[in-house]
C-alpha cells in the first residue's frame, strides 16, 4: 500500500458518504430498519448466541439446560443483523502499483461504517491460504468503529487464498445479515463452494471484485518477463503484441464472467470496481448501476 488507507481524511470521506447515501441503503443492510428489526414487541421471534455484554435477563435458561449453551431470546422488532466482511489478503490483491489492497480495505471500512450506522453488528476477517482470521469482532456503534477500524491498516497481503476452504469451516452466522467478500477473484482456486455455503446459511451474499487499471486495460508492450504474484517460481517470457493482449482480454473476460455469472445464478450481488476509483464513484456509479444502492 502506498499509504495507510484508513486515516483521518478517509474517515471524513466515509462520514460524508454515509450522509449522502443514508436514505438509500435499506436494501443493503438491515439492523435498525422496520422491515427487519426485532425487539419492542412481546412476541417471540428467534434465538441468538449470547455475547459478552448482553443482558443476562434475556438468557433462556431452559435452552441452556437442554443444550449447555447460552442463548438470548429475541422478540419482534429486536433481532439485530450481523454484517460479516471478508477481505482476500493474498499477494495477488497486494501486487503491483494498482493499490488494490488499499481499495479493498477502504471499501470494507466504508461498508462497515454504513452498517454500524444502521445499527448492525459488524465483523471483519481476512482470508489467507485456507484460513479465516478475525480482525474485528462484533463491532457495534460509531464509537467502537472509530476505535477499531484502524486495525485494517495492519493487514499484510501475502501468499495465496482459498476462499471456499477458508470459509466453509468458519462460523458464518445463520440468516442474520450480509456476508461481503472483497477479492480480485483472479484465481483458479474454488470460491463457488464458499458462496454456496453462505447462501445455504440464509446469508445475503455480496461479492466485490477489485481490479487495477493495468489489469482492466493493460498497457504492456514488447519483450516482457512476468512473475506469478502468488508463486514467483512461475514465470512467463513473451513478446507482448496485439494477439497476446487480445488473449489476455479474453482471459480477463472469463475471470470476471466466472464470478459474475456464479453470483447471478445463486441470487448473490456482484460488483466489479477499479482500484483507482473514489468511494463516491463506487457507491453512486458502480453500486447504483447494479441496484445494490438504490
C-alpha positions as a Python dict, from the first residue, in 0.01 Angstrom:
ca = {
    (1, 'X'): (0, 0, 0),
    (2, 'X'): (124, 346, -86),
    (3, 'X'): (-10, 495, 239),
    (4, 'X'): (-238, 396, 525),
    (5, 'X'): (-586, 357, 373),
    (6, 'X'): (-773, 431, 697),
    (7, 'X'): (-672, 776, 817),
    (8, 'X'): (-844, 1094, 932),
    (9, 'X'): (-912, 1217, 577),
    (10, 'X'): (-1065, 882, 485),
    (11, 'X'): (-1290, 882, 792),
    (12, 'X'): (-1417, 1226, 694),
    (13, 'X'): (-1496, 1091, 347),
    (14, 'X'): (-1683, 797, 494),
    (15, 'X'): (-1890, 1020, 721),
    (16, 'X'): (-1985, 1237, 422),
    (17, 'X'): (-2063, 924, 219),
    (18, 'X'): (-2296, 798, 493),
    (19, 'X'): (-2478, 1131, 494),
    (20, 'X'): (-2528, 1113, 117),
    (21, 'X'): (-2646, 750, 98),
    (22, 'X'): (-2825, 712, 433),
    (23, 'X'): (-3166, 703, 268),
    (24, 'X'): (-3060, 455, 0),
    (25, 'X'): (-2908, 160, 185),
    (26, 'X'): (-3222, -9, 316),
    (27, 'X'): (-3177, -283, 58),
    (28, 'X'): (-2815, -338, 161),
    (29, 'X'): (-2825, -350, 540),
    (30, 'X'): (-3086, -446, 796),
    (31, 'X'): (-3027, -371, 1162),
    (32, 'X'): (-3250, -82, 1256),
    (33, 'X'): (-3485, -100, 954),
    (34, 'X'): (-3850, -158, 1037),
    (35, 'X'): (-3886, -444, 793),
    (36, 'X'): (-3603, -643, 950),
    (37, 'X'): (-3574, -531, 1314),
    (38, 'X'): (-3698, -715, 1620),
    (39, 'X'): (-3748, -621, 1983),
    (40, 'X'): (-4018, -393, 2120),
    (41, 'X'): (-4296, -650, 2093),
    (42, 'X'): (-4362, -926, 2346),
    (43, 'X'): (-4396, -1174, 2059),
    (44, 'X'): (-4107, -1423, 2050),
    (45, 'X'): (-3915, -1421, 1718),
    (46, 'X'): (-3587, -1611, 1740),
    (47, 'X'): (-3275, -1704, 1938),
    (48, 'X'): (-2917, -1591, 1901),
    (49, 'X'): (-2592, -1684, 2075),
    (50, 'X'): (-2512, -1495, 2395),
    (51, 'X'): (-2223, -1248, 2360),
    (52, 'X'): (-2025, -1074, 2631),
    (53, 'X'): (-2210, -757, 2731),
    (54, 'X'): (-2559, -887, 2655),
    (55, 'X'): (-2829, -851, 2920),
    (56, 'X'): (-2831, -1159, 3141),
    (57, 'X'): (-3205, -1129, 3198),
    (58, 'X'): (-3265, -1214, 2832),
    (59, 'X'): (-3086, -1552, 2856),
    (60, 'X'): (-3317, -1851, 2803),
    (61, 'X'): (-3215, -2073, 3094),
    (62, 'X'): (-3438, -2356, 2973),
    (63, 'X'): (-3242, -2364, 2647),
    (64, 'X'): (-2918, -2362, 2849),
    (65, 'X'): (-3037, -2664, 3048),
    (66, 'X'): (-3112, -2851, 2725),
    (67, 'X'): (-2813, -2755, 2512),
    (68, 'X'): (-2550, -2646, 2769),
    (69, 'X'): (-2508, -2323, 2573),
    (70, 'X'): (-2622, -1967, 2638),
    (71, 'X'): (-2890, -1826, 2407),
    (72, 'X'): (-3077, -1497, 2412),
    (73, 'X'): (-3447, -1471, 2334),
    (74, 'X'): (-3526, -1220, 2062),
    (75, 'X'): (-3866, -1062, 2029),
    (76, 'X'): (-4039, -898, 1737),
    (77, 'X'): (-3862, -572, 1640),
    (78, 'X'): (-3541, -666, 1821),
    (79, 'X'): (-3331, -900, 1610),
    (80, 'X'): (-3004, -738, 1513),
    (81, 'X'): (-2829, -823, 1190),
    (82, 'X'): (-2462, -911, 1163),
    (83, 'X'): (-2260, -790, 864),
    (84, 'X'): (-1956, -1011, 803),
    (85, 'X'): (-1688, -874, 570),
    (86, 'X'): (-1414, -1099, 426),
    (87, 'X'): (-1102, -942, 275),
    (88, 'X'): (-889, -1157, 46),
    (89, 'X'): (-540, -1084, 181),
    (90, 'X'): (-347, -1280, -82),
    (91, 'X'): (-36, -1143, -252),
    (92, 'X'): (-234, -1106, -573),
    (93, 'X'): (-454, -837, -416),
    (94, 'X'): (-147, -653, -285),
    (95, 'X'): (60, -693, -600),
    (96, 'X'): (179, -409, -825),
    (97, 'X'): (116, -35, -824),
    (98, 'X'): (-261, -57, -866),
    (99, 'X'): (-333, -20, -493),
    (100, 'X'): (-594, -296, -496),
    (101, 'X'): (-512, -374, -134),
    (102, 'X'): (-578, -17, -23),
    (103, 'X'): (-902, -7, -220),
    (104, 'X'): (-1017, -337, -68),
    (105, 'X'): (-956, -201, 282),
    (106, 'X'): (-1134, 128, 206),
    (107, 'X'): (-1440, -50, 67),
    (108, 'X'): (-1451, -279, 371),
    (109, 'X'): (-1417, 16, 609),
    (110, 'X'): (-1685, 218, 426),
    (111, 'X'): (-1933, -70, 423),
    (112, 'X'): (-1860, -135, 791),
    (113, 'X'): (-1936, 228, 874),
    (114, 'X'): (-2263, 227, 681),
    (115, 'X'): (-2356, -94, 858),
    (116, 'X'): (-2289, 30, 1213),
    (117, 'X'): (-2482, 348, 1130),
    (118, 'X'): (-2778, 120, 1051),
    (119, 'X'): (-2735, -36, 1399),
    (120, 'X'): (-2597, -361, 1257),
    (121, 'X'): (-2317, -555, 1418),
    (122, 'X'): (-2000, -590, 1205),
    (123, 'X'): (-1716, -841, 1199),
    (124, 'X'): (-1424, -816, 956),
    (125, 'X'): (-1200, -1107, 859),
    (126, 'X'): (-901, -1173, 635),
    (127, 'X'): (-867, -1480, 417),
    (128, 'X'): (-515, -1617, 382),
    (129, 'X'): (-431, -1958, 246),
    (130, 'X'): (-706, -2187, 387),
    (131, 'X'): (-787, -1987, 697),
    (132, 'X'): (-1025, -1710, 802),
    (133, 'X'): (-878, -1482, 1070),
    (134, 'X'): (-1095, -1234, 1259),
    (135, 'X'): (-961, -878, 1262),
    (136, 'X'): (-1260, -704, 1423),
    (137, 'X'): (-1531, -893, 1611),
    (138, 'X'): (-1891, -791, 1668),
    (139, 'X'): (-1836, -418, 1629),
    (140, 'X'): (-2132, -202, 1733),
    (141, 'X'): (-2174, 175, 1712),
    (142, 'X'): (-1968, 463, 1578),
    (143, 'X'): (-1752, 497, 1888),
    (144, 'X'): (-1623, 143, 1867),
    (145, 'X'): (-1587, 179, 1490),
    (146, 'X'): (-1353, 477, 1533),
    (147, 'X'): (-1157, 285, 1798),
    (148, 'X'): (-1108, -36, 1599),
    (149, 'X'): (-1128, 31, 1225),
    (150, 'X'): (-758, 132, 1212),
    (151, 'X'): (-673, -237, 1261),
    (152, 'X'): (-733, -281, 890),
    (153, 'X'): (-414, -86, 820),
    (154, 'X'): (-216, -374, 973),
    (155, 'X'): (-335, -633, 721),
    (156, 'X'): (-43, -786, 529),
    (157, 'X'): (-120, -913, 180),
    (158, 'X'): (84, -1224, 108),
    (159, 'X'): (61, -1584, -8),
    (160, 'X'): (-238, -1745, -175),
    (161, 'X'): (-603, -1760, -76),
    (162, 'X'): (-851, -2047, -90),
    (163, 'X'): (-1183, -1875, -30),
    (164, 'X'): (-1400, -2187, -6),
    (165, 'X'): (-1153, -2386, 204),
    (166, 'X'): (-1129, -2092, 444),
    (167, 'X'): (-1497, -2002, 476),
    (168, 'X'): (-1653, -2349, 499),
    (169, 'X'): (-1512, -2443, 843),
    (170, 'X'): (-1563, -2091, 989),
    (171, 'X'): (-1859, -1954, 1179),
    (172, 'X'): (-2070, -1760, 929),
    (173, 'X'): (-2397, -1700, 1118),
    (174, 'X'): (-2740, -1818, 1009),
    (175, 'X'): (-2986, -1585, 840),
    (176, 'X'): (-2873, -1282, 1035),
    (177, 'X'): (-2741, -1043, 772),
    (178, 'X'): (-2499, -994, 486),
    (179, 'X'): (-2169, -1162, 401),
    (180, 'X'): (-1939, -950, 182),
    (181, 'X'): (-1636, -1098, 4),
    (182, 'X'): (-1381, -847, -132),
    (183, 'X'): (-1124, -1002, -366),
    (184, 'X'): (-973, -974, -712),
    (185, 'X'): (-1105, -1329, -776),
    (186, 'X'): (-812, -1384, -1014),
    (187, 'X'): (-760, -1742, -913),
    (188, 'X'): (-815, -2097, -1028),
    (189, 'X'): (-898, -2188, -670),
    (190, 'X'): (-1257, -2270, -584),
    (191, 'X'): (-1468, -1986, -445),
    (192, 'X'): (-1803, -2129, -554),
    (193, 'X'): (-1843, -2365, -259),
    (194, 'X'): (-1785, -2077, -18),
    (195, 'X'): (-2062, -1873, -180),
    (196, 'X'): (-2295, -2173, -176),
    (197, 'X'): (-2218, -2234, 191),
    (198, 'X'): (-2305, -1877, 286),
    (199, 'X'): (-2628, -1890, 87),
    (200, 'X'): (-2719, -2224, 247),
    (201, 'X'): (-2693, -2045, 582),
    (202, 'X'): (-2953, -1792, 458),
    (203, 'X'): (-2695, -1514, 435),
    (204, 'X'): (-2727, -1230, 185),
    (205, 'X'): (-2407, -1253, -22),
    (206, 'X'): (-2228, -962, -191),
    (207, 'X'): (-1907, -1023, -391),
    (208, 'X'): (-1691, -721, -479),
    (209, 'X'): (-1418, -778, -739),
    (210, 'X'): (-1138, -520, -721),
    (211, 'X'): (-902, -489, -1018),
    (212, 'X'): (-631, -239, -1103),
    (213, 'X'): (-638, -19, -1417),
    (214, 'X'): (-344, -223, -1554),
    (215, 'X'): (-546, -541, -1516),
    (216, 'X'): (-857, -391, -1672),
    (217, 'X'): (-671, -227, -1960),
    (218, 'X'): (-309, -348, -1988),
    (219, 'X'): (-56, -114, -2149),
    (220, 'X'): (241, -354, -2159),
    (221, 'X'): (407, -399, -2499),
    (222, 'X'): (730, -551, -2625),
    (223, 'X'): (950, -813, -2458),
    (224, 'X'): (836, -870, -2100),
    (225, 'X'): (920, -1104, -1813),
    (226, 'X'): (624, -1172, -1584),
    (227, 'X'): (608, -1344, -1244),
    (228, 'X'): (306, -1508, -1087),
    (229, 'X'): (219, -1275, -797),
    (230, 'X'): (131, -1567, -569),
    (231, 'X'): (400, -1810, -686),
    (232, 'X'): (718, -1635, -801),
    (233, 'X'): (859, -1966, -926),
    (234, 'X'): (613, -1940, -1213),
    (235, 'X'): (742, -1703, -1480),
    (236, 'X'): (638, -1601, -1829),
    (237, 'X'): (860, -1450, -2101),
    (238, 'X'): (694, -1328, -2414),
    (239, 'X'): (691, -1055, -2671),
    (240, 'X'): (367, -874, -2585),
    (241, 'X'): (188, -797, -2911),
    (242, 'X'): (-171, -734, -3016),
    (243, 'X'): (-257, -1105, -3022),
    (244, 'X'): (-126, -1157, -2667),
    (245, 'X'): (-324, -856, -2541),
    (246, 'X'): (-640, -991, -2706),
    (247, 'X'): (-582, -1332, -2546),
    (248, 'X'): (-538, -1161, -2209),
    (249, 'X'): (-861, -969, -2250),
    (250, 'X'): (-1045, -1289, -2329),
    (251, 'X'): (-896, -1449, -2017),
    (252, 'X'): (-997, -1148, -1809),
    (253, 'X'): (-1348, -1161, -1950),
    (254, 'X'): (-1363, -1526, -1849),
    (255, 'X'): (-1240, -1449, -1496),
    (256, 'X'): (-1487, -1166, -1438),
    (257, 'X'): (-1765, -1358, -1609),
    (258, 'X'): (-1698, -1659, -1388),
    (259, 'X'): (-1766, -1476, -1062),
    (260, 'X'): (-2040, -1254, -1207),
    (261, 'X'): (-2228, -1547, -1358),
    (262, 'X'): (-2198, -1759, -1048),
    (263, 'X'): (-2334, -1481, -827),
    (264, 'X'): (-2626, -1427, -1063),
    (265, 'X'): (-2706, -1799, -1065),
    (266, 'X'): (-2717, -1803, -684),
    (267, 'X'): (-2906, -1480, -626),
    (268, 'X'): (-2598, -1307, -484),
    (269, 'X'): (-2493, -950, -559),
    (270, 'X'): (-2178, -879, -764),
    (271, 'X'): (-1991, -558, -848),
    (272, 'X'): (-1662, -503, -1036),
    (273, 'X'): (-1471, -191, -929),
    (274, 'X'): (-1143, -33, -1030),
    (275, 'X'): (-880, 33, -766),
    (276, 'X'): (-838, 390, -893),
    (277, 'X'): (-1199, 494, -831),
    (278, 'X'): (-1311, 709, -539),
    (279, 'X'): (-1563, 583, -284),
    (280, 'X'): (-1821, 823, -427),
    (281, 'X'): (-1776, 676, -776),
    (282, 'X'): (-1800, 321, -642),
    (283, 'X'): (-2118, 383, -444),
    (284, 'X'): (-2301, 621, -675),
    (285, 'X'): (-2196, 464, -1005),
    (286, 'X'): (-2088, 100, -966),
    (287, 'X'): (-2316, 7, -675),
    (288, 'X'): (-2607, 212, -809),
    (289, 'X'): (-2578, 63, -1158),
    (290, 'X'): (-2627, -287, -1017),
    (291, 'X'): (-2902, -184, -777),
    (292, 'X'): (-2704, -251, -460),
    (293, 'X'): (-2757, 111, -357),
    (294, 'X'): (-3096, 245, -466),
}
